[in-house]
Amino acid sequence: MALPLLPGNSFNRNVGKEKFHKSQHWGFCNNVSMLVSEDKPGIGGELLLGQKMQPKYSVFPKGMGSDAPSWVAFDKQVLSFDAYLEDEVPDKRQENYRIRCYKIYFYLEDDTIQVNEPELKNSGMPQGTFIRRHRISLPPPDDDQFYTMHHFNINIDIVFYGRTFKIYDCDTFTKNFLKKIGVKVNPPGQCPEDPYMKMRRETLDCREPLRPYESFDTLKQFLEYDRKVLRFFCLWDDSASMFGDRRELILHYFLSDDTVEVKEVMLHNSGRDPMFLQRRKLPKYGPPGVYQPGQITDRTVLNMYGGLRVNRVDGYLLDKYMLGKVDEEFYKDSDLFIGATINVWGRKVLLCDCDEFTKKYYKTKYGIENFTSIPCEAPPPPKIERKFPPYTGFGSEEDSLRSCIGLVLKPYQRNFKKFMEKDSYGNISNTLRFFGKLFTHKCADLNRMFVISYFLSDDTISVFEPIERNSGITGGKFLKRIRVKKPGQEVFKSELSEYIKAEELYIGAKVNVNGYLFLLVNADEYTLNYMETNSDKFPMSSIELILEKLKEEESKSGEIRKVFIAADSKHRKMVDYNTFRDIILSLTVGKLTEHEVITLARHYQVPEDTRPDMNVLMAQAHEQLKKNTFENFERLIATCVYEDREKKKVLPSKDIKRLCKSSRLPLTDDLLGSILSGFKDSEEQINYESFFCALNWRMNPMPEFEAPSYLKELLTFSHFDGKASAACGCLGELKVNIGKPFVLRTNSFFVFLQPWE
């Protein structure tokens, strides 16, 4: 018996307590406040009123299974039970109750329950999820506990929120699981039949349809061939009619309902509708006549009472014999194959080809192996030769031709791409320069020499005559830059004239420039290098073709050997160009041109020594030092002596160069490096006394330097008259190394040009 709550009759219940914490019972889930844990105690760990603590240990012995949590061990494992519910139907004469079937799912991972009602067609009731998935509490007075797997069995009643569900069966997995946990499974029962549904089914079975009915089952064909389409590539040749042409079509045959669709392959901006025939069944013998409404139907219904108005549904009968039905045949898949001509509403369409799916379909169903396609491309139209009027003589031929091409006159567009690729830039001139002389019988013009330039960017030619003093000839520009026509062409003609091309120019060729005949006697270094690089366009500069011609002289190898031995009197294994040219021309007897001989000589010439002359370098250095009045050589030598710790009178070249830079020696880097390289020894050391004494222009002056002639002007060579001409040619100094192994470079086919001892 508790004491009354009066002053002096109560005592402090918290005396001796040390824990006053509060447990968290409420929280938020999806922004909704809810009870998160009802098993937690009250203040200080004391149980709340009516709260029962769950036992710490299970009543079942611990087995040998896994220690994984339930949400891992029982993931995706669900117990399924079949149940029904007797639902009362008040105020209805046909039925007093209704049997509703349910599926009860118990999720083992979190002990949640979900109840679903299978949907029944035309039930008129909302079906589907009856109770959403969550934990369901037991009925009162145990509503503080939840359903577990031990509460479920067969042939028992279970209450969810006041509704009593009768479980009559479960699936095989559920039975096995309940047996494993020690639950004795009751024998299954049966679900009673709903009396209203039974009455309704009996009523529908005995009721006849209001009209005759004949089923057409097209669902099977639709489900089997849905989205399967045969595709044929067709051709409709309508060129025989006025303004007709050949049209390429694509025919689609839909296997799901035997319909046909035809589309036209449209050209860009053709202005036509791509839909040639909309999707429909295609009759074989179209176009048919005009039929009355209802004349073409799938079935025929006979009215047994005629025009009398009789309210009876048994007065109609299906016509089994199809009397008066219009026979109309449609195209099937068996009627379509490559080479067949079908009737598309009066248009003869030829099937020319099909796709891979169509070939596989016919091969599987009909065993067809031959799918040879028929070319459907139209034959090329006859090419009409366009004739132009002859050239009138006004303006250039290209500009005059533009007035015959279109009504709107446009200027002639030159090859801009070629101009950009072959125009001169930097050190690359893209200009072929030849040295030629006038081929004439006039004594005054025999010794006149000209420079003929061919510009690769626009195929133009210019001729310049060097000015020679006291020659009686003005000199200068002989022909301005212009394209030169080939001789012997008619002036007033319809075709464009032909012009001289770069491939026609080579040393030894005769070029007719507006009536003046020039003989090309030599070319500059750039021209020879360009022609040898592009030997596919310039056969005279192809060393392979030249050596092929020399193959034919193999029988004279012994004679040639003696000739070269006799020409090389000093046994240096080299001869000059004039001797080499005379020997080659005497052997080939007109088979090689002058350009080919020069190409052969350039290929086997002795390599030139490219090292600079020290006297020339010192002369240039003295000239620069004089201009800047530099005379601090004694100071430089004193600095080098100070740097020379070992007193060997030598220093590394990099230290000498550093001292020259720090003393502001007025020489360029290239010139200083070239002079230093001439004073280096094997160990990259330089005697600084000899170096600076050589640079001292007052103590050791150098004679005035004069540049060689080959650095001042372009030197050329002419040997057509059998003598070395004064044309200043660098080829006059060319020496050919006969000891160079020709044979190794040409696969051992020119035996008589081998190196001789």
Secondary structure by P-SEA (a helix, b strand, c coil): cccccccccccccccccccbbbbbccccccccccccccccccccccccccccccccccccccccccccccccccccbbbbbbbcccccccccccccbbbbbbbbbbbcccbbbbbbbccccccccccccccccccccccccccccccccccccccbbbbcccbbbbbccccaaaaaaaaaacccccbbbbbbccaaaaaaaaaaaacccccbbbbbcaaaaaaacccbbbbbbbbbcccccccbbbbbbbbbbbcccbbbbbbcccccccccccccccccccccccccccccccccccccccccccccccccccccccccccccbbbbbbbccccccccbbbbcccbbbbbccccaaaaaaaaaacccccccccccccccccbbbbbbccccccccaaaaaaaaccccccccccaaaaaaacccccccccbbbbbbcccccccccccbbbbbbbbcccbbbbbbbcccccccccccccccbbbbbbccccccccbbbbcccccccccccccccccbbbbbccccaaaaaaaaaaccccccccaaaaaaaacccccaaaaaaaaaaaaaccccccccaaaaaaaaaaaacccccaaaaaaaaaaacccccccccaaaaaaaaaaaaaaacccaaaaaaaaaaaacccccccccaaaaaaaaaaacccccaaaaaaaaaaacccccccaaaaaaaaaccccccccbbbbccccccbbbbbccccccccccccccccccccccccccccccccccccccc
